[in-house]
């Protein structure tokens, strides 16, 4: 407990703990050692200088010639202290050419730590989360759940008050984007705002969690991690069929598949006993690695590259560790040796794929999309299942069970008769053809060293003896209760998508070089809620977070608070940050009424500027989708690795080549140009203008107010309407005098002006609509 | 003191100014909202403007760079590395020592590949008596500006990984490109234009795709912006049809007014950044459209480059199978060379040209070394010579570094794809030795650096690695290649890779 109080002081901008207080090794000393010393005096044996290792206490205090590096309790007899304070440039540590430097405060901190006994402790993230029920707070009325006490106690220690709850319009928009990635519909807003019952908010949360769009929103998050793309990558970048897996993902989120099952099926669904088609489909996850079909490539080189990618990606997603560092040499900071890297590699080294032209092995599998084509049977099953729940034991119960089984086999039969696409899957080689795994010197596949057996790193929890030593066992090991990392890493990821930054800012790195958690007890509390209380239910985790008072705070901020906590690490206000690329596009389509809400299916090709695809030796063309498919949600857009969808790329989306643990938000003029001029956005503005003329009867102020309302989802302010009316009038006058321009503005690319609509009016409203779609408020989640 | 050095001193002053007054409007517009950790990763970069001009680590020799990448990898043996001895071996079986234990992309070592002498003649030019192919008569006239490096080598022998290694420092995907690193390190001199621009010709984008101008793990504000030959010169630059500039101005005014209302209500400084971001679009539209319009050049200049404004490249329309086939007078590359000059003149830091069509395996007509290589050579010869001359006459050559080359070289053996010889002639991928040249800012021109053995198989003297090349380029621009990096999981991730094997080759520099 004492430790965390101190952490608060340490992290506080107001009060940097000084004087002879207890020093936290984990939060103060290790980062210093790690940054400045461990590259030469750390875990990497090959790079170790003077045979001195400072990350392990026994070695740091061991007797050496002269003084020990560290003599606990006596800095003046510690060689390390002498070296870091030496005035002789040849003696001084760290050496000048290392580029590292300790300042006087840091040196003083090390002195105090040595004088205080040089206590070491394990890295926080490698020890299991500890449950603290809640913290004592003065303001008993504010917390909505346990989560809030951790935030509030910190605020109270800083003499800060949480912000008031955001208004309902803000809340519903925030919730809707966080849970479904879409803006709320006008009906839903009206219902929520007018619902005066105390349960209104909770009911809204449940409704959004049950929306089919919930799965789409979180699938997109996972697709970044899974380096999803519809092509193989590298030079030829040929099309590959993996979208059925994307649909598996959407369904898994919508069904609230527990995270342990979600993990095990994706990593090793093929190895489960009696694996069904959906469990095999799940394994496409690790077949999203690239395939190089460039002429004259050595398949083994790129097979090995793909296996490494699987190790690295698994490390980032489930362990929050940069295992990749250890493929060339032992990790310099985290206790992962090069041998241990290749022991993990061995788990993935037995799959049959080998950088083949057609991504073999492939298998024709039905996906949720195919099942969706038989809605009638699905409905019958769902009705029967409801009946089953209500019926007690007895003959009736049995009959219904039988009925369901019959329906299911009927469904399966129909689905398997459909034309199914072959997707690349994980498939284990037969035992007799197992590959040997060797350490690759400097990571070079042509330079193999000692042979290793599959196994897990020693510094992490051991693998349960009952688990098979294969991919499946490894997946089970990741989800083991003893694993200190997996739950923390996932709750942090979900937190980050809602708050704009994780409790641990370096979502991809929970190792010793990563950022420290801003609220360590909260992180652990959430991890335990997720893994144990809620049995890995992601929906329940989301619910816990969004039900908190912390989440519901207004994002308004005063200059004082901005100065005190510019990055909102203390959470004294709600989050406010720019929406993701796909959300910005989906929102424009949604408010203009164009959006297709169709879930699942093959990727689509919405309009993209000509000449974007000019890949070598690949004649596949971008053919703009017709009808509804032109307006599908962003996650269904065909993703070509060598040529990602340009407007998404400008807004920080990835290209699907490597695991993207988080998108770093940037705001550039070229991105703003896309939001203003991209035909997709122009089309949305045109459709919005038509809505205005069709649905709002009245003069310009009435129509402007209507437009403002459907885009922002909140009542407009007088001043806002006035600006819009002014713009409208100026543009109307302009277009009355420029008929051709008016026609173009109102119709390219959406199409002819509907009957009974005035072209100049429509053009002028289109200009207004485009402004609305580019408002800071609209591009931002507030 | 050359111009670049003068500006280095000015940058010190300007930085002072920026620190006192905050950044300009455009500066704020481009602000990345990095988190604390990312800011830390970004070092001491101004939080508000990641593209503000920054002071170099060391005195720079050049301010800008124009990198001419011949995608597919041109043959050094027909262009710059003259091997009379190879002529003697022409048609004779390749000796075993060059085949055994070697990897080739397409050569069948068992099917007795033969050696192939240079297909074209060479002559000596300039003060150092540099051998240059008859295919490059115009470039030969500027020989004294060039430092020809014949002893380049790489570790990758497939296009995509080799291009990635060269441009991102890593044969695998995910790392920032050289242009991203340089704009990250130095910022941009013109806030109304992107600092890193990419111009592609030859009908295809390079094998490694857009990732070789991607920003990798750096914020995407550092990604290269592609200038296009068709449609908008920069994606989404022009207004929608029916919206003129006055109307756009009105739109932006309304947008600003509404955003200001929002800012008064919420108080988030991001809203102010947003206003500035949108203001910048207006200036970018004006300036970019102007800069990219090469038809504003005089007839004399257009002729000098062989540029033809508005003429559609034949490479975009004509092809054999899936390979574009451009005519010798195709202006695609020439237009881009002229555009490159206009861009550096306007303060764009890094201009990257890619010209596709240099993968002369001899397996089809567009890959035939006898008939198609002269066509490709003609497309680049005049424009490159013009670029060097034009920069020089404007006083820009000594502050602009020019780099030319492919991603690897080509074999001294004739390629025998499928174990046989057909009607076309070509050479296979060769990572062990190839030629690049540098010119302009800080380069000691009129010299040859490094040699290869008598058949051009391996470097004989002064081998130069891809890492050396990267280190030397960064150094020329005033960046310390060992320091320029960001901490990721404790690793100082850099263009030149994790080890310090890459060296600044001062022999190349003036």
Interface residues (C-beta under 8 A of the other chain):
Chain A: X34 X35 X38 X39 X99 X233 X234 X235 X237 X290 X292 X294 X295 X296 X297 X298 X305 X322 X325 X328 X332 X333 X334 X501 X505 X506 X508 X509 X511 X512 X513 X514 X515 X555 X556 X557 X558 X559 X562 X567 X569 X576 X577 X578 X609 X610 X611 X614 X615 X616 X617 X618 X619 X641 X642 X643 X644 X646 X647 X649 X650 X652 X655 X657 X658 X664 X665 X666 X667 X668 X669 X670 X671 X672 X673 X674 X676 X677 X678 X679 X682 X717 X719 X720 X723 X724 X726 X727 X730 X731 X734 X740 X741 X742 X743 X744 X745 X746 X748 X763 X767 X768 X770 X771 X774 X775 X776 X777 X779 X780 X782
Chain B: X26 X29 X30 X31 X32 X33 X34 X35 X36 X37 X38 X50 X103 X104 X105 X106 X157 X158 X159 X160 X172 X173 X174 X194 X200 X203 X204 X205 X206 X207 X208 X209 X210 X211 X214 X219 X220 X221 X223 X225 X228 X229 X230 X231 X232 X234 X235 X236 X237 X238 X239 X240 X241 X242 X243 X244 X246 X247 X248 X250 X251 X253 X254 X255 X257 X258 X259 X261 X262 X263 X265 X266 X267 X268 X269 X270 X271 X273 X274 X275 X277 X278 X280 X281 X284 X285 X316 X322 X323 X356 X428 X429 X482 X483 X487 X488 X489 X490 X491 X492 X498
